[in-house]
């Protein structure tokens, strides 16, 4: 009797526990609209989750992250008067099928992660348009941006603060803007400019107060290349006036008798006079000797 009663009680307990949602392996125990109801700044986002069917998808899934935006951002989004299809895409991109909280985000390995969104899982995304890039920027800021070639020019949404965190079940994080919209939202942060090229591709600007085109740049090089030999400049010869011919001075009257033909021209005039006197004396002596010989 006692054994049968114990068995009956145990069976009843098993039936009760089996009916409890918490005993189903992996069954979610969260309710996204109830979580956001405690935060009045997110009523518009909560309404969008419910109207698009995203709230039901969140409540039946575990290990999920919701990127929520406040009422001010939702007001700018509603001003675009989106059709239901585009609104659904916006909201579904804000539901990530992985768990990221304030502790895990800064420690992402390599500073980058690629997460699958509810939009990608719905089968409505083309290629990788439903994937979300998570990037840890210098200084610790975390950016969320849609993946895919058609989304690269869109601004990123930055992580601001946690709203609700239940580790490895659900995390609700506030971000600065929507991840995607058909047109840029007024007041949304612009994408960060690319870093400057170490080589320098930016054109120089004109000085302040100067208008018009910059002065033309000379096409001539400032200096010859170092490897090319330089040619010395050709200097034109300076014309030299001709030297006037000097005419010999007219001979002065000389009382000296003309020299004999036998006179040695190589001797100076004074020597020629002495030679003539010697020749005359020799001739006189020779004549005298010849006369004596004839007389004898």
C-alpha positions as CSV (number, residue, x, y, z in Angstrom):
1,X,0.0,0.0,0.0
2,X,2.7,2.5,1.0
3,X,4.8,1.6,-2.0
4,X,1.8,2.1,-4.4
5,X,1.0,5.5,-2.8
6,X,4.6,6.7,-3.1
7,X,4.6,5.7,-6.8
8,X,1.4,7.6,-7.4
9,X,2.8,10.8,-5.8
10,X,6.0,10.5,-7.8
11,X,4.1,10.1,-11.0
12,X,1.9,13.1,-10.2
13,X,5.0,15.2,-9.6
14,X,6.6,14.1,-12.9
15,X,3.4,15.1,-14.7
16,X,3.4,18.6,-13.1
17,X,7.0,19.2,-13.8
18,X,6.6,18.0,-17.4
19,X,3.9,20.5,-18.0
20,X,6.1,23.4,-16.8
21,X,7.8,25.4,-19.6
22,X,11.0,25.7,-17.6
23,X,11.6,22.0,-17.9
24,X,11.6,21.8,-21.7
25,X,15.3,21.9,-22.7
26,X,16.2,25.2,-24.2
27,X,12.7,26.6,-23.9
28,X,12.8,30.5,-23.6
29,X,11.5,32.0,-20.4
30,X,11.5,35.7,-21.6
31,X,8.9,38.1,-22.9
32,X,10.2,41.0,-24.9
33,X,7.2,43.2,-24.6
34,X,7.2,42.7,-20.8
35,X,10.9,43.6,-20.6
36,X,10.4,46.8,-22.6
37,X,7.2,47.8,-20.7
38,X,9.5,48.7,-17.7
39,X,11.2,51.3,-19.9
40,X,8.9,54.1,-21.1
41,X,11.4,55.4,-23.6
42,X,11.1,52.2,-25.7
43,X,7.3,52.0,-26.2
44,X,7.4,52.8,-29.9
45,X,10.0,50.1,-30.6
46,X,8.0,47.6,-28.6
47,X,4.9,48.4,-30.6
48,X,6.9,47.9,-33.8
49,X,8.1,44.5,-32.6
50,X,4.5,43.4,-32.0
51,X,3.1,44.7,-35.3
52,X,5.7,43.1,-37.4
53,X,5.6,39.7,-35.7
54,X,9.2,40.0,-34.4
55,X,8.0,39.9,-30.7
56,X,6.6,36.4,-31.2
57,X,9.8,35.2,-32.9
58,X,11.9,36.6,-30.0
59,X,9.7,35.0,-27.3
60,X,10.0,31.5,-28.8
61,X,13.8,31.7,-29.3
62,X,16.6,31.4,-26.9
63,X,20.1,32.9,-27.0
64,X,19.1,36.2,-28.6
65,X,20.1,39.9,-28.6
66,X,17.7,42.7,-29.3
67,X,19.1,46.1,-30.4
68,X,16.5,48.6,-29.2
69,X,16.1,52.3,-30.2
70,X,14.3,54.9,-28.1
71,X,11.2,56.8,-29.0
72,X,13.1,59.8,-30.5
73,X,14.8,57.5,-33.1
74,X,11.5,55.7,-33.8
75,X,9.8,59.1,-34.4
76,X,12.3,59.9,-37.2
77,X,11.8,56.5,-38.7
78,X,8.0,56.8,-38.6
79,X,8.3,60.2,-40.4
80,X,9.4,58.3,-43.5
81,X,6.0,56.6,-43.6
82,X,7.5,53.2,-44.4
83,X,5.5,50.5,-45.9
84,X,5.0,47.3,-43.8
85,X,7.7,45.4,-45.7
86,X,10.4,48.0,-45.1
87,X,9.4,48.4,-41.4
88,X,9.6,44.7,-41.0
89,X,13.1,44.6,-42.5
90,X,14.3,47.4,-40.1
91,X,12.9,45.6,-37.0
92,X,14.1,42.1,-38.0
93,X,17.6,43.4,-38.5
94,X,17.6,44.5,-34.9
95,X,17.2,41.0,-33.6
96,X,20.5,39.0,-33.5
97,X,20.4,35.2,-33.2
98,X,23.3,35.1,-30.7
99,X,24.0,36.5,-27.3
100,X,26.0,39.7,-26.9
101,X,26.0,41.7,-23.6
102,X,28.0,44.5,-22.1
103,X,30.6,42.1,-21.0
104,X,31.0,40.1,-24.2
105,X,31.0,43.0,-26.7
106,X,34.4,44.6,-25.7
107,X,36.1,41.2,-25.6
108,X,35.1,40.0,-29.1
109,X,38.1,38.2,-30.5
110,X,39.9,40.3,-33.2
111,X,37.5,43.2,-32.6
112,X,35.0,41.9,-35.2
113,X,32.1,39.5,-35.4
114,X,29.5,38.6,-38.0
115,X,26.0,37.9,-36.5
116,X,22.9,36.4,-38.2
117,X,19.8,38.6,-37.8
118,X,16.2,37.5,-37.7
119,X,15.8,39.1,-41.2
120,X,18.5,36.7,-42.6
121,X,16.8,33.7,-40.9
122,X,13.4,34.7,-42.3
123,X,14.5,33.9,-45.8
124,X,13.6,37.3,-47.1
125,X,17.2,38.6,-47.3
126,X,19.1,38.6,-50.6
127,X,22.6,37.1,-50.2
128,X,24.1,38.4,-47.0
129,X,21.9,41.5,-46.5
130,X,20.6,40.0,-43.3
131,X,24.0,39.7,-41.7
132,X,25.2,42.3,-39.2
133,X,28.8,43.4,-38.7
134,X,29.8,44.0,-35.1
135,X,33.0,46.1,-34.8
136,X,34.9,47.2,-31.7
137,X,36.5,50.5,-32.6
138,X,39.5,52.2,-31.0
139,X,38.6,53.6,-27.6
140,X,36.1,50.8,-26.9
141,X,33.1,52.0,-29.0
142,X,31.1,49.2,-30.6
143,X,29.4,49.7,-34.0
144,X,26.6,47.6,-35.6
145,X,26.2,47.9,-39.4
146,X,24.5,45.8,-42.0
147,X,26.6,43.5,-44.1
148,X,26.4,43.1,-47.9
149,X,27.6,45.4,-50.8
150,X,24.4,47.4,-50.9
151,X,24.7,48.4,-47.3
152,X,28.3,49.7,-47.1
153,X,27.4,53.4,-47.4
154,X,24.9,53.3,-44.5
155,X,25.8,54.8,-41.1
156,X,26.5,52.5,-38.2
157,X,24.4,52.2,-35.0
158,X,26.6,52.5,-31.9
159,X,26.1,50.6,-28.6
160,X,25.0,52.9,-25.8
161,X,23.9,50.9,-22.7
162,X,22.3,47.6,-21.6
163,X,18.6,47.6,-20.9
164,X,18.1,43.9,-19.8
165,X,20.6,41.1,-19.6
166,X,19.9,37.4,-18.8
167,X,23.2,35.6,-19.6
168,X,23.0,33.3,-22.6
169,X,19.2,33.8,-22.8
170,X,18.4,37.3,-23.9
171,X,20.2,40.7,-23.9
172,X,18.4,43.9,-24.8
173,X,20.9,46.7,-25.7
174,X,20.2,50.3,-26.6
175,X,21.8,51.6,-29.8
176,X,22.1,55.1,-31.2
177,X,20.2,54.6,-34.5
178,X,18.4,52.1,-36.6
179,X,20.8,49.7,-38.5
180,X,19.0,50.1,-41.8
181,X,16.3,52.3,-43.4
182,X,15.3,53.0,-47.0
183,X,16.6,56.5,-46.6
184,X,19.0,58.1,-44.1
185,X,17.3,59.4,-41.0
186,X,17.4,63.1,-40.2
187,X,19.9,63.6,-37.4
188,X,21.5,60.1,-37.8
189,X,25.3,60.0,-37.3
190,X,27.2,60.1,-40.6
191,X,29.6,57.3,-41.4
192,X,33.1,57.9,-40.2
193,X,35.4,59.3,-42.8
194,X,38.2,57.0,-44.1
195,X,41.7,57.5,-42.6
196,X,44.1,59.8,-44.6
197,X,46.5,58.1,-47.2
198,X,50.0,57.8,-45.8
199,X,50.9,58.8,-49.3
200,X,48.8,62.0,-49.1
201,X,45.5,61.9,-52.4
202,X,44.0,65.0,-51.0
203,X,44.1,68.2,-53.2
204,X,45.4,71.4,-51.7
205,X,42.8,74.1,-51.0
206,X,43.1,77.7,-51.9
207,X,44.0,80.2,-49.2
208,X,41.2,81.7,-47.2
209,X,39.5,84.6,-49.0
210,X,40.9,83.6,-52.4
211,X,38.5,82.7,-55.2
212,X,39.1,81.4,-58.7
213,X,41.5,79.0,-60.2
214,X,45.0,78.6,-58.7
215,X,47.9,80.0,-60.7
216,X,49.2,77.8,-63.5
217,X,52.1,75.6,-62.7
218,X,55.2,75.8,-65.0
219,X,55.9,72.7,-66.9
220,X,59.6,73.2,-66.8
221,X,61.5,71.3,-64.1
222,X,62.9,73.3,-61.3
223,X,66.3,71.6,-61.7
224,X,68.0,69.1,-63.9
225,X,67.9,65.5,-62.7
226,X,71.0,64.4,-60.7
227,X,71.8,61.6,-63.1
228,X,71.9,63.8,-66.2
229,X,75.2,65.6,-67.0
230,X,74.9,69.3,-67.4
231,X,76.4,71.1,-70.5
232,X,78.3,74.3,-69.8
233,X,76.7,77.3,-71.5
234,X,78.2,78.3,-74.8
235,X,79.8,81.7,-74.6
236,X,79.9,83.7,-77.8
237,X,83.4,84.9,-78.7
238,X,84.0,88.6,-78.1
239,X,84.9,90.4,-81.3
240,X,88.5,91.9,-81.0
241,X,89.2,95.0,-83.1
242,X,92.0,94.4,-85.6
243,X,95.4,95.7,-84.7
244,X,96.4,98.5,-87.0
245,X,99.5,97.7,-89.2
246,X,102.5,99.7,-88.2
247,X,104.3,101.3,-91.1
248,X,108.1,101.6,-90.8
249,X,109.3,105.0,-90.1
250,X,110.9,106.8,-93.0
251,X,114.7,106.4,-93.1
252,X,116.7,109.2,-91.6
253,X,119.4,110.8,-93.7
254,X,122.7,108.9,-93.0
255,X,126.1,110.4,-94.0
256,X,127.7,106.9,-93.7
257,X,128.8,105.7,-97.1
258,X,127.1,102.7,-98.6
259,X,128.5,99.4,-97.6
260,X,130.5,97.4,-100.1
261,X,128.8,94.4,-101.7
262,X,131.3,92.2,-100.0
263,X,130.3,93.4,-96.6
264,X,129.0,90.7,-94.3
265,X,125.3,91.4,-93.8
266,X,125.3,89.4,-90.6
267,X,127.5,91.9,-88.8
268,X,126.1,95.0,-87.3
269,X,126.8,98.4,-89.1
270,X,129.6,99.4,-86.8
271,X,131.5,96.2,-87.6
272,X,130.9,96.7,-91.3
273,X,132.7,100.1,-91.2
274,X,135.7,98.5,-89.5
275,X,135.8,95.7,-92.1
276,X,135.7,98.2,-95.0
277,X,138.6,100.1,-93.5
278,X,140.7,96.9,-93.1
279,X,139.9,95.9,-96.7
280,X,141.0,99.3,-98.1
281,X,144.3,99.1,-96.2
282,X,145.0,95.6,-97.4
283,X,144.4,96.6,-101.0
284,X,146.8,99.6,-100.7
285,X,149.5,97.4,-99.2
286,X,149.0,94.7,-101.9
287,X,149.3,97.3,-104.6
288,X,152.5,98.7,-103.2
289,X,154.1,95.2,-103.1
290,X,153.1,94.4,-106.6
291,X,154.7,97.7,-107.8
292,X,158.0,96.8,-106.1
293,X,158.0,93.4,-107.7
294,X,157.5,94.8,-111.2
295,X,160.3,97.4,-110.6
296,X,162.8,94.7,-109.6
